[in-house]
């Protein structure tokens, strides 16, 4: 198993003494966690929430490391985000997909020797209106994610059109107090315009479709108490490549928030078939530090 590059940074952050004011003054767990694309949300789906605990007159930030290990490959993610006045979120994430099994599958057909794919994602999210806790219609945000692959050999060989692309999305999030068994319920809905294949890891556009499509994503989470959140996510995916169909993603997750500086998320993920590799299911773990 490869080491996580940001692990030492996150551990140092969590070990450092800090007053609550140093990491923002918003209510506990209202910054969400860091998604695999760097923005605040769940593991797979961005939410309308902005990362960290910065309120309307504060700065805040997050560092995160995540790893998903499914049947035939591993996805590792490192990410960082900055929140200005709970109005604008800027993020960057680096994804690394271990391709050992995929290269073996494609080798005879395309002569590929690449053993991993790397993708860099730059994101920005703006809070448009509302508040997740107190507004009757919740909080609404809009975001963009510009994604660029560092090597286009594999995506190009299987029919992808471009090595970079930009997703745009709008998210709405609402916390319902004492909604289920006297527990608070968080609901999120995201609409995304995208050309990305497997989130961009297999390029953008394809021989089947090269235009933007509207995809829906959703999350629901139940606060067992202030520190524990359990829930599920669903992410619809486009199907651009004739080489292999693309399945939707979903997960069942548990998030633990023992302190304002720390959030730990574990999930069972189902990514479906990925480039001829069938039924990619496994475990996801993420560690986030806030400052």
N, C-alpha and C positions, 0 to 999 in steps of 0.2 A: 504494500500500500504506500503510495507516495505521500510525503509530508505536505501539510497545508501551509503555504507561505505566510499567511497572516496570523497563524496561531500565536506566535510569540507576541505580536502587537496586541491582539485581543486579550491575552492573559495579563499583559502588563497594564492595559487599560483597566481591567476589572480589579486588579490588585491595588491600584493607586487610590488613596483616599480622596473622596470628593463629596462635597455638600450637594444637597438636592438642587440648589440653584445652579450648580455647575453643569448639570445635565438637563436643565429645563424644568418647567413647573406644571406641565400638563398632567392629567390624571393617569394613573398607573395603566400601562399596557395600551395606551391610545396611539402609540407609534407603530403598531403592528410589528412584523418581523421583516427580514430582507428576503425578497424573492430570488429565484435563480437568475433573474435579469437585473438585479441590483436595486430595484425600486421597493418602496415599502408596501407590504401586503401580506399574503400568505407565502407558501413555498412556490406555487406555480402561477398565482394570479395577483396582479397589482390591485391594491385597494385605493379608495379615495384618500385614506389617511396619508400623512407625510411622516417620514421617519424621524426617530429620536423623540425627545420630549419638549422641544422648543415651542414656546407659546408666542403670542403676537408681538413680543418685544425682545425675543431671544434668538440666539443662534444655537444649533445643535448638530450632532453628527452621529454616524454609525460606522462600524467596521464589522464585516461578517465573513465567515467561511462556511461553505456548505459542500456536501458530498452525497451523491446518489449512486448506489450500487445496485444495478439490476442484473438480469441473468447473463447478458453477454457484453456489457460494457460499463464504464464508470464515468460519471460526469462530476467534475470538481469545479467549484465556483469560489472566487474571492471578490469581495465588493466593498465599496465605501460610498457614503452618502453625506450630503450637507443640507441642512434645513435652515432657511432664513425666514424668521418671523412667522413660522407656521404658514407661510404663503407660497414659497418656492422650494422645491427639492431638486438638487442636482446629484446625479449618481454616476458611478462607473463600475463595471463588473468585467471580470475575465473568466471565460468558460473554457474548460479543457475537457474534451471528449476522448477517452481512451478507445482506440479503434482496432485493437488486436483481433477480435472476432470478425469485425466487419471487413477488414482487409483480407482475411482468409477466405471469406465468402465471395468477395469480388475479384480476387486475384486472377483467376483463370480468364475472366471476361475482359478485364481492363488492364491487367499487368500493374496493379498499384502496389506501392511499397510503403505508403504513408501509414504511421501507426497512431496518430492522434490528430484531432482538429482543435484549433484555438479560435475563439471568437471574442472580440472586445465590444462592449455595449456601453454607449454613452446615453444617459437618460436625463430628462427634465420633466417635472410635474408641477402643475400650478393648481392651487386650491381656488376653485371658482366661486363657491358659495356654500353657506350652511356650516353646520357643526354636527359631527357624528353623534354626540350625546344629546344635544338639546333642541336642534332644529327638527321640526316635524317631518321634513323630507330628507333628513340626514345631510351628509357632506358630499359635495360633488367636486371632482378634480378632472383635469385633462392632462395628458402626458404624451411624450414622444420618446422613442428608443431607437437610436441609430446604431446599427449593428454592422460589424465588418469582420470577415474571416481573414486569417493570416495566410492561409493556403487554400487555393481553389481547386486543387487536383482532383480530389474525390467528388466534391459537388459538381464540378464541370463534367466529369466522366459519366455521371448518372443523369445529366440533363438539366441541371440548374442553369439559369440564365446569367445571374450576377453574383458577385462575391460580397456585396453590401446592400443594405436596404434599411428603410425606416418604418417602424410601426407607429401608428397613432392610436390613442385610446381615450375613452371617457369612462370614469368610474363613479359609482355612487355607493356610499356606505352608511349604514344606520345601526345604532345600538338601541335595542328595545329592552327597557328595564323590566325585570321580573316577568319576562315573557313566557318562560317554560319552567315549570316546577320552581317558581320563584327565583329563577336564574336569569341573568342577562344574556341576550341573544344578539350576536353581531351578524348582519347580513350584508353582502356585497354583490354588485352586478357590474360587469365591465364589458364594454363593446370595443372591439379592436379591429382596425383596418390593417391588413398585413399581406405580404407576399412571401413570408418566411417559410422555408421548409424545415420541419423539426426545430422550430424556434429560431431558425437562421443557421443552425449548425451544418445543414446540408444545402446552404445557399438560398437564393431568392428567385422566385419564379421558376417556370419549367416548361416542358413541351406540352403539358396538358393545360396549363393556365399560367399566364404571365401578368395578370392584373391584380389589383387589390381586391380583397374580399372581406366582408364583414363577418367577424367571428365573435361569438358570445362566450363569456367566462363568468363563473359564479363561485361564491364561497359562503359558507355558513359556519358559525362557531358558537359554542355554548360555554359561557364562563361557569365552570364548576365552583370556583371561588375566585378571589382576586388574582391568584397566582397561576391557575390552571385553566387552559382553554382547549376544548376538543371540538373537532369539526371535520368538514370535508370540502374539497374544491373540485371544480370541473372546468376544463379548458378545451374549447372547440378548436379544431385545426383545419387549415386549408389542405387541398389535395392536388398539388401542382405537377407532380412527377409521374410520368407513365411507368417509370422503372419500378416503383413500388408504391402502393397506397399508403396513406398516412392516417393513423388513428388518433382519436381525441385522447387527452390526458386526464387523469383524475387521481386524487389522493385522499387518504384518511389521516388526519394529523392530530398530534398532541403538542401544545406549546406550554412551556413552563417559564414564568417570569418571576423569579424569586427576588429580584432587585431591579431598580430603575436602570442599572448599568448592564444588566444581563438578560438575554432571552435565549432559550434553548428549544428547538423545534425538532420533533421526530415524526416521521410519516411512513406509511406504506403507500408506495406509488405504483401506478399502472400506466405505462407509456405505450401500451399496445405493440403493434409490429413496427419496427424501425429498420427500414432499408433491407428487407428480406429476413431480418432477425425477428422471430415470432415471440409474442407474449412477453414483452420486457417488463417484468415486475420485480420489485425489490424494496430496499429501505433507503430513506433519506434522513440526513441529520444536518442541522444547521446551528451554529453558535454565533450570536450577535452581541456586540458590545456597544453601548450608547455613551456619548460624552457631550 
